[in-house]
Amino acid sequence: MDFVEANGLRFAYLSEGEGPLVLLVHGFPDTAHTWDHVMPRIAEKGYRAVAPFLRGYHPTEVPAADADGLTIGRDVLGLIDALGDGEPAIVIAHDWGASAAYAAASLEPEKVARLFIVAIPHPSTIKPSLGKLWGVRHFFAYKLPGAAKRFAKDDFAALPAIYQRWSPAWSPDPSEFEATRECFSHPESLEAAFGYYRALELSPPKYLKAKLPMDTVCFAGTDDPIVTPADYHAAKRMFTGAYTVETMPGGHFLHREHPDTFAELLLKHL
């Protein structure tokens, strides 16, 4: 565990290897440990793999205000500046990390060499439907007062429940939730994590309208109950660089459900 100042905040991060920077950005409800399986394999290929804990996620500093999309995008850019050697970085990102990566790549595309996105199509291309709105009903529920406390009830019973909802074909071992439970056992970090939802804009902001020039690989899970591989293929119009959709088994947490398959597909493009 190390720490670095970026975008006005003190970030904790895990790292492995030496070489060009590969920044791995986690989502919710998760931590930097979501990348534990793939980090050593990235390092073996001659890269420095760095997985930060998102803004507010213990042991990263808790900010004074809720994190909006622009802020977390600038977090990624700040981490690239603070951890890199002045060269653009490869960014691998999931869930909220993917949202941050899309924002960073839109704001300062020259800092992102290549983009690897897990389980989130480009936000500007997703067409609403009743099924999708039902699948993301937590976007609205997590904005309500007391949402974080409700999530923490009964030793975070909502944690495995949300994994089951988003990755219905996965039956994870209880140990899969230990890192997140430890992080969210700090009430201020749990509140900060829900702050992402409180600050969430329900329509894509203007800065996400720019087409992205870097080569991009998106990972689509065939068991994802909310978005389909077709949603990723439809997002191709937002990219001017090479754009690839890798379809593999798994739901929203496909990189944890099938870690070897994910690592093999990722390393093929790295």
Residue pairs with C-beta under 8 A, 6 or more apart in sequence:
1 12
1 13
1 14
1 59
2 12
2 13
2 14
2 15
3 10
3 11
3 12
3 13
3 59
4 10
4 11
4 13
4 79
4 82
4 83
5 11
5 82
6 75
6 78
6 79
6 81
6 82
6 83
7 71
7 74
7 75
7 77
7 78
7 79
8 78
9 55
9 60
9 61
9 63
9 75
10 60
10 61
11 52
11 53
11 55
11 60
11 61
11 75
11 79
12 32
12 52
12 53
12 58
12 59
12 60
13 32
13 50
13 51
13 52
13 53
13 79
13 83
14 32
14 33
14 35
14 36
14 39
14 50
14 51
15 48
15 49
15 50
15 51
16 39
16 40
16 42
16 43
16 48
16 49
17 39
17 40
17 42
17 43
17 44
17 46
17 47
17 48
17 49
18 43
18 46
18 48
19 46
19 47
19 48
20 46
20 47
20 48
20 85
20 87
20 89
20 90
20 113
21 47
21 48
21 50
21 80
21 83
21 84
21 85
21 87
21 89
21 90
22 42
22 47
22 48
22 49
22 50
22 89
22 90
22 91
22 92
22 270
23 50
23 51
23 52
23 76
23 79
23 80
23 83
23 89
23 90
23 91
23 92
24 32
24 35
24 38
24 39
24 42
24 49
24 50
24 51
24 92
24 93
24 97
25 51
25 52
25 54
25 76
25 91
25 92
25 93
25 94
25 97
25 98
25 100
25 101
26 32
26 34
26 35
26 51
26 53
26 54
26 57
26 94
26 95
26 96
26 97
27 34
27 54
27 93
27 94
27 95
27 96
27 97
27 98
28 95
28 96
28 193
28 196
29 151
29 159
29 162
29 180
29 184
29 193
30 94
30 95
30 179
30 180
30 253
31 53
31 57
31 179
31 180
31 183
32 51
32 52
32 53
32 57
33 51
33 179
34 51
34 94
34 253
34 255
34 256
35 49
35 51
35 92
35 255
37 255
37 256
37 259
37 260
37 263
38 49
38 255
38 259
38 262
38 263
38 266
39 49
39 51
40 49
41 263
41 267
42 49
42 266
42 267
42 270
43 49
45 267
45 270
47 90
47 270
48 83
50 79
50 83
52 60
52 79
53 59
53 60
53 183
54 60
54 67
54 72
54 75
54 96
54 97
54 100
54 193
55 61
55 63
55 67
55 71
55 72
55 75
55 192
56 62
56 63
56 67
56 188
56 189
56 191
56 192
56 193
56 195
57 183
57 189
57 192
57 193
58 182
58 183
58 186
58 188
58 189
62 188
62 189
62 192
63 192
65 195
66 192
66 195
66 196
66 198
66 199
67 75
67 192
67 195
67 196
67 199
68 199
68 200
68 201
69 99
69 100
69 103
69 199
69 200
69 201
69 205
69 208
70 103
70 107
70 205
70 207
72 96
72 99
72 100
72 103
72 196
73 100
73 101
73 102
73 103
73 104
73 106
73 107
73 207
74 103
74 104
74 107
75 100
76 91
76 93
76 100
76 101
76 103
76 104
77 104
77 107
77 108
77 111
80 88
80 89
80 91
80 104
80 111
80 112
81 111
83 89
87 113
88 110
88 111
88 112
88 113
89 111
89 112
89 113
90 112
90 113
90 114
90 115
90 116
90 270
91 101
91 104
91 105
91 112
91 114
91 115
91 116
92 116
92 118
92 266
93 100
93 101
93 115
93 116
93 117
93 118
94 117
94 118
94 119
94 120
94 253
94 255
95 118
95 119
95 120
95 252
96 196
98 117
98 118
98 119
98 120
99 120
99 123
101 112
101 115
101 117
102 117
102 120
102 122
102 123
102 208
102 212
103 207
103 208
104 111
104 112
105 112
105 115
105 212
105 214
106 207
106 208
106 210
106 212
107 207
109 210
109 212
109 213
109 214
112 214
113 214
114 214
114 215
114 216
114 217
114 269
115 212
115 214
115 215
115 216
115 217
116 216
116 217
116 218
116 219
116 266
116 269
117 216
117 217
117 218
117 219
118 218
118 219
118 254
118 255
118 262
119 219
119 220
119 221
119 224
119 227
119 251
119 252
119 253
119 254
119 255
120 227
121 218
121 227
121 231
121 232
121 234
121 235
122 208
122 212
122 235
122 238
122 239
123 204
123 208
124 204
124 208
124 209
124 238
125 231
125 234
125 235
125 237
125 238
126 132
126 227
126 231
127 234
131 226
132 226
132 227
135 225
135 226
136 226
138 162
138 197
139 197
139 200
139 202
141 147
142 194
142 197
142 198
143 197
143 198
143 200
147 194
147 197
148 187
148 190
148 191
148 193
148 194
150 158
151 158
151 159
151 184
151 190
151 194
152 158
152 184
152 187
152 190
155 181
156 177
156 180
156 181
156 184
159 177
159 180
159 181
159 184
160 172
160 174
160 177
163 170
163 172
163 176
163 177
163 253
164 170
165 225
166 224
166 225
166 226
166 251
166 252
166 253
167 221
167 223
167 224
167 250
167 251
167 252
167 253
167 254
167 257
168 223
168 225
168 251
169 223
169 249
169 250
169 251
169 257
170 223
170 250
170 251
170 253
170 256
170 257
172 256
172 257
176 256
183 189
184 190
184 193
211 237
211 238
211 239
211 240
212 238
212 239
212 240
212 241
213 239
213 240
213 241
214 241
215 241
215 242
215 243
215 244
216 239
216 241
216 242
216 243
216 244
217 244
217 245
217 246
217 266
217 269
218 232
218 235
218 243
218 244
218 245
218 246
219 246
219 248
219 254
219 255
219 262
219 265
219 266
220 227
220 228
220 229
220 231
220 232
220 245
220 246
220 247
220 248
221 247
221 248
221 249
221 250
221 251
221 252
221 254
221 257
222 229
222 247
222 248
222 249
222 250
223 249
223 250
223 251
223 254
223 257
224 250
224 251
224 252
224 254
225 251
226 252
229 245
229 247
232 245
233 245
235 243
236 243
244 269
246 265
246 269
248 254
248 258
248 261
248 262
248 265
249 257
249 258
249 261
250 257
250 258
250 262
251 257
254 262
255 262
